[in-house]
Amino acid sequence: MSVFISGASSGIGEACARSFAAAHHNLVLVARREDRLKKLSQELRDQFGVQVTYFSLDVRDRIKLERLAQLHADVFQDVDILINNAGLARGRDVIQKGLPEDWDVVIDTNLKGLLYVTRTFLPGMIQKRRGHIVNIGSVAGHWVYQNGNVYCASKFGVRALSEALRYDLHGSGIRVTEISPGMVKTEFSHVRFDGDQEKADAIYAGRTPLNPEDIAESVLWCVQRPAHVNIQEIIIFPTEQPGVQPITPKLD
Ligand SMILES: NC(=O)c1ccc[n+]([C@@H]2O[C@H](COP(=O)([O-])OP(=O)(O)OC[C@H]3O[C@@H](n4cnc5c(N)ncnc54)[C@H](OP(=O)(O)O)[C@@H]3O)[C@@H](O)[C@H]2O)c1
């Protein structure tokens, strides 16, 4: 029995890997940056004595994913818990100035990548009549914020797919949970602003965001509920973020 985590090379995915390893789960980690996965895997094996397998994978690459699942069927068949975390935003322009190549990356990763990975594990989970899929959505999947357009659309899509999966898998015993975080301090903004650290830092200026560990704790808690309990969704904001809209300075 092991836990598959996409996007485990950084942020929320890496924190999930640490939390689940600490709870004695074996892990299968994927992301594109193999060097980071290698280092994290060794650290978790040494620290917690768990088995950790990692693969360099772009979740948009359906052919490579299928090949990995075939070549490493024993590893893939052992997965009971899937954490669909790999995701990103690119840019923060209005649609009329947005770059279609950025839209492709966001939609292909956040939606199609999640679908490809999920589809890979469903037959095995259905056969075993056991499994838990945790999708990392976003508050951007509940409310659109200014200039959030395509990223929000992708996360609205993740929410739709989480709901759809619960219907499609009805009777299988497989649970589907969505965790929808507000602002979390990770590499997310650095990636969104194409490496512009000043712009990324400005997002968190003057307030305390969530840590990736705050989200990982919730993911673990959902998975640890008894089999007849499915936490369908958790929305988690930092205390200092009342909603998705930008906030003006506090009134006296
Ligand atoms: N940070 C926030 O404020 C926030 C809020 C709500 C929701 N979220 C969601 O939380 C999830 C994790 O983001 P994060 O905040 O932890 O950001 P992060 O630190 O940038 O981590 C993103 C992870 O996704 C991986 N990834 C991106 N594209 C990928 C691809 N095509 N194939 C495989 N892996 C890919 C990255 O690994 P590689 O680059 O090595 O591939 C990285 O491990 C995302 O779905 C994001 O939308 C974040």
The ligand as a Tripos MOL2 file, in Angstrom:
@<TRIPOS>MOLECULE
LIG
   48    52     1     0     0
SMALL
NO_CHARGES

@<TRIPOS>ATOM
      1 N1          0.5550   28.1840   -3.3170 N.am      1 LIG1
      2 C1         -0.7030   28.5530   -3.3200 C.2       1 LIG1
      3 O1         -1.0320   29.6900   -2.8980 O.2       1 LIG1
      4 C2         -1.7740   27.6170   -3.7990 C.ar      1 LIG1
      5 C3         -3.1010   27.9220   -3.4890 C.ar      1 LIG1
      6 C4         -4.1060   27.0690   -3.9180 C.ar      1 LIG1
      7 C5         -3.7960   25.9450   -4.6340 C.ar      1 LIG1
      8 N2         -2.4970   25.6680   -4.9510 N.ar      1 LIG1
      9 C6         -2.2340   24.4560   -5.7450 C.3       1 LIG1
     10 O2         -1.3440   23.6290   -5.0180 O.3       1 LIG1
     11 C7         -0.6660   22.7680   -5.9330 C.3       1 LIG1
     12 C8          0.8210   22.7570   -5.5790 C.3       1 LIG1
     13 O3          1.3570   24.0490   -5.7820 O.3       1 LIG1
     14 P1          2.4230   24.6980   -4.7900 P.3       1 LIG1
     15 O4          1.7980   25.9090   -4.2040 O.co2     1 LIG1
     16 O5          3.0060   23.6980   -3.9030 O.co2     1 LIG1
     17 O6          3.4800   25.2440   -5.8770 O.3       1 LIG1
     18 P2          4.9740   24.8150   -6.2180 P.3       1 LIG1
     19 O7          5.8380   24.9570   -5.0100 O.co2     1 LIG1
     20 O8          5.3300   25.5850   -7.4330 O.co2     1 LIG1
     21 O9          4.8400   23.2570   -6.5700 O.3       1 LIG1
     22 C9          4.2390   22.8220   -7.7520 C.3       1 LIG1
     23 C10         4.6370   21.3760   -7.9940 C.3       1 LIG1
     24 O10         3.9810   20.9170   -9.1970 O.3       1 LIG1
     25 C11         4.9520   20.3290  -10.0390 C.3       1 LIG1
     26 N3          4.5710   20.4550  -11.4270 N.ar      1 LIG1
     27 C12         4.2360   21.5720  -12.1220 C.ar      1 LIG1
     28 N4          3.9990   21.2710  -13.4130 N.ar      1 LIG1
     29 C13         4.1790   19.9300  -13.5230 C.ar      1 LIG1
     30 C14         4.0920   19.0220  -14.6060 C.ar      1 LIG1
     31 N5          3.7480   19.4250  -15.8360 N.pl3     1 LIG1
     32 N6          4.3410   17.7180  -14.3850 N.ar      1 LIG1
     33 C15         4.6970   17.2890  -13.1500 C.ar      1 LIG1
     34 N7          4.7920   18.1000  -12.0720 N.ar      1 LIG1
     35 C16         4.5400   19.4020  -12.2810 C.ar      1 LIG1
     36 C17         6.2600   21.0450   -9.7170 C.3       1 LIG1
     37 O11         7.3680   20.2010   -9.9960 O.3       1 LIG1
     38 P3          8.3790   20.3180  -11.2220 P.3       1 LIG1
     39 O12         8.5040   21.7720  -11.5630 O.co2     1 LIG1
     40 O13         9.6230   19.7100  -10.6920 O.co2     1 LIG1
     41 O14         7.7320   19.5050  -12.3020 O.co2     1 LIG1
     42 C18         6.1260   21.2190   -8.2130 C.3       1 LIG1
     43 O15         6.5600   20.0560   -7.5600 O.3       1 LIG1
     44 C19        -0.9800   23.2850   -7.3330 C.3       1 LIG1
     45 O16        -1.9810   22.4620   -7.9050 O.3       1 LIG1
     46 C20        -1.5420   24.6780   -7.0630 C.3       1 LIG1
     47 O17        -2.4300   25.0920   -8.0710 O.3       1 LIG1
     48 C21        -1.4730   26.4770   -4.5410 C.ar      1 LIG1
@<TRIPOS>BOND
     1     1     2 1
     2     2     3 2
     3     2     4 1
     4     4     5 ar
     5     4    48 ar
     6     5     6 ar
     7     6     7 ar
     8     7     8 ar
     9     8     9 1
    10     8    48 ar
    11     9    10 1
    12     9    46 1
    13    10    11 1
    14    11    12 1
    15    11    44 1
    16    12    13 1
    17    13    14 1
    18    14    15 2
    19    14    16 1
    20    14    17 1
    21    17    18 1
    22    18    19 2
    23    18    20 1
    24    18    21 1
    25    21    22 1
    26    22    23 1
    27    23    24 1
    28    23    42 1
    29    24    25 1
    30    25    26 1
    31    25    36 1
    32    26    27 ar
    33    26    35 ar
    34    27    28 ar
    35    28    29 ar
    36    29    30 ar
    37    29    35 ar
    38    30    31 1
    39    30    32 ar
    40    32    33 ar
    41    33    34 ar
    42    34    35 ar
    43    36    37 1
    44    36    42 1
    45    37    38 1
    46    38    39 2
    47    38    40 1
    48    38    41 1
    49    42    43 1
    50    44    45 1
    51    44    46 1
    52    46    47 1
@<TRIPOS>SUBSTRUCTURE
     1 LIG1         1 GROUP 0 **** ****
